[in-house]
């Protein structure tokens, strides 16, 4: 899982350090620096659950319109690909060998959330990095990471993860 270096100052489409070549038309943001990996992202059918179920989440969510039951599950298929499906028909397939993500869903916001929350972190399982979900906010015009946790095993490559947590945004 390697990526080519972009030209100086060039930004690229993607997140979590993954540069995306996409036909899906989803906006996952822009990044700069040397990506951890290059991957393809497309819309399409993701197929039915098969193989080993890794985890399942089922819960009731309170909304202004009442309680909504939500379920998601992850399977590892016999070919090694990973499938995340929801009880609402949304899903994505991650093929780490092909470094590709295929997503299907009812709207762009749901599909972008699936790719950013599950797809790209699953794709990075084979990369020499630790993917950490983080939250940040602006405080006095500067980025503030509450846990002050920045992990960058790729610091020698100049990845965005190697930046200081106190660096201005």
N, C-alpha and C positions, 0 to 999 in steps of 0.2 A: 504494500500500500504506500506508494510514493506519489509525490506531486512535483510538477515542474515549477520553478520559481517564476513569478510574474515580473514584468518590467517594473523598474523603479517607479513608485508612486501609483501603480495600477491598482484599482480595486476590482473585486470579483464578487459574483453572486454566490451566497452560501451562508452558513453559520456553523458553529461548533468547530471551526477550523477546516470545514469540508467545502471545497470549491465545487459548485454544482454546474453541470451542463444539463440544462433542463428544457423539456418541451411541455412541462406541466403548467407554466404560466403562474406559478405561486411566488409571491414576494417573501423571501426569507431574509432579506437584508443584504448588505454589502460588507465586505471585509477587505483588509489589506495585509500585506506581508506574505510569507511563505505558507501556503496551506499545508495542513497535515495530510490531506488526501484529496484526490479528484474523484468525483462520482457522477453518475447520471441519475436524473430524477424524471420520472414520467408518470402520467395518469394512465390508468388501465385496470383491467380486472386483476384481483390479487388471489383469486381462488378460494377454495374451502379449507377449513381447518383440517390438518392431518399431522401425523407424527406425535411427538412428545409435547404435552402441555407443560409449559414451564411455570406459568403463574396465571391466576385469574383474580380479578378485582370486581366485586359486586357491592354496590352501595346505593342507598337512597339519598338523593340530594334535594334539599328544600329550595324551592324557587318561589317567586311571587305568585305563580300560577298553581302552586301545590307541589306535592312530592313527586319526583321523577326517579325511577329506578334506572341505574346505569351499570353496564357490565363491559369489561374489556378483558381480553386474554391474549397470551403469547404462546405460540407453538414453535418448536424447532422441527422442521420437516426432515424426512429421510435424506434429502439431497443437501442438507445443511442450511438452507435458506430459513429465514425467520418470518413469521406471520403474526401481525397484531390485528385483531378484529374486535369490533364493538357490537353490541346487541342492536345497534341502529343501522348496521350495514356498512359502516365506514371501516376502512382497513388499510394496511400497508404491508408490502413484502420487501424484505431486505435480503439481498444476495451479496454476501461479503466477498465471494470469489470474483464476481463481476463488478464489484463496487457500484451497485445500483439499488435504487429504491423505486418501487412502484406504489402509487397511492390511489385510492378510490374513496370517494366520499360525497356527501350531500351538498357541500359548499366549500369554497376556497379557504375560509377561516378554519374549518374543521380539518381539512387536509393539511394546511400549513402547520397547525398545532400537532398533528400526528407525526409529520416529518421532523419537526424541531424537537419534540418531546421524546419520541421513540426511535424514529428512523435513523437519524444521523448518529445519535449515541450508540445504537446497536451496530451501525456500520463501523464505528471506531473501535469495536471490541478487539480487533487485531492490530491496532496501532499502538505504538509505544507511548501512550499518554493515559492520564487518568481523567475521565470526564466527570466533572462535578457540577451539579445543578447549583446555580448561584443566583442571588438577588442583589441588585444594586440600586442606588438612588442618587439623586443629585443633592448635595449638602453644601451650601455656600459656594455653588458654582463648580464643585468638584465631584467626581464620581466617588461614591463611598460604598465599599463592599463590607456589609456588617460583620461577617466572620473574619475579615481580613485574610482570607484564604486564597492564595493564588498558587496553582500547581502548574509547573511547566517542565516536563521531562524532555522537551524539545528545545530548551533554551539556546543551545548552540546553533540551532537553525533559525533563530530570530523569530520564533512563532509569537503570535499575540499573547499567548499564555505566559511568556517570559517577562512581560512588563511588570513593573512595580505596582503594588496595589495602591500606592499613594499618587500615582501619575495622574495628572489632570486629564479629564475626558475631552 
